[in-house]
């Protein structure tokens, strides 16, 4: 077997393994696995007890504050956690995401940055 064939077969084998792996984890960013979820979600944010407007939430995360997510809902959670643990780490934000995936029961996800400015 030639080296080019070995490289090609290895590349394809890795892709197949990653597709299988992606079926069992919420993060599917770098796989060819299809996103077979449709999630309706709504984000609510309070900063020091004061609610942000829908527009302010969209500007904060540079992402739509409510609507349909065709990828895994983990995408939204990761986006919020990344912002709140970096740029917003001193904002004392409380974030609530209410979501419904594929018509199943409504669930709620919470993020609270408890940074006490230590």
N, C-alpha and C positions, 0 to 999 in steps of 0.2 A: 504494500500500500504506500502510495506517495505521500509526502508531507502535506501537499495541498489538499488531498482527499482527507487526511487525518484532521487537519484544521477545520475543514468544512463539516465533517461529521461531528466533531467536538462542539462546534458552534451550534449546530442544530440540536444536539443532545442537551446542551445547557439550556437552550430555549424551551425545550419540552419539559425539563425539570422545573424551570421557573414558572411555567404555566401551571403545572401541578401544584407547586408550592403556593402560588397566588390564590388558589381555590380555598385555602385554609387560613389565610391571614387577611386582616382588614386593609392593609396597605398594598396596593397593586400598581404603584406608580411606574415601575420599570419592567413590566411584564406584558406579554401579548394577550394575557387572559382578558376575556370580555367583561365589561361592567354590566352585570345582569340585574342591577338594582335601580329602582327609581324612588327617590326619597323626596318627600315634601317637607320642608323645614322652615323654621322661623327663629331668628336670633334676637334676643333681648339682652341689652347691656346696661348695667348701672355703674356709674363711677361715683364713689363716695356716697352712695345712696340716691344719686340723681340719675334718672333714666335718660339714655341717649335717644335721639330721634332715629327713625329708620334711615334717613339720609346720612346722619353722623356715623351710624354703624357701618353702612356701606363704605364710607370714606375711611373709617378706621381700619378695616380689614382689606380694603381694595378688592372687595368681592360683594356680590349681591347679598343683601341681608335676609332675604326670604325668597322662596321659590322652589324649583325642582333641581335636584342634584342627580345627574345621571351616573356619576361615579359613586364610589362608596362614601357613606356619610363620614367616615374617618378622615376624608379629605378636608371637610369643614372643621372637624375637631382639631386636626393638626395645624390648620391655618390659624385658628384662634389661639391655641396654646403657644405657637411660635411667636405670634405678635405679643401676647400678654406676658411672656417670659423674657422678652427682649425690649422692644420699644415701649410697651405699656407696663413694664414691671413695677413702676412707681405709682400707677394710677388707682390702685385698690379696686380693680374692676371685678364685678360679679357678672358672669355670662351664663345665660340659660338658652339652650337650644332645644326646642320642641320639634320632634320629627316623627315621620311615619314612613316606613319603608315597605314598598310593594303592597300597600293596603293593609298591612298588619297593624297591631295596636300602637297607639301613640306612645312614644317614649320621651324622656327628658334627660338631657345631659347638662351637667353643671361644671363650670370652671370658676374658681374663686382665687384670685391672686391675693394671698395673705401677707404680702410684703409689708413689714412694719417699719421700713426704712432703717434697718439695723446698721 
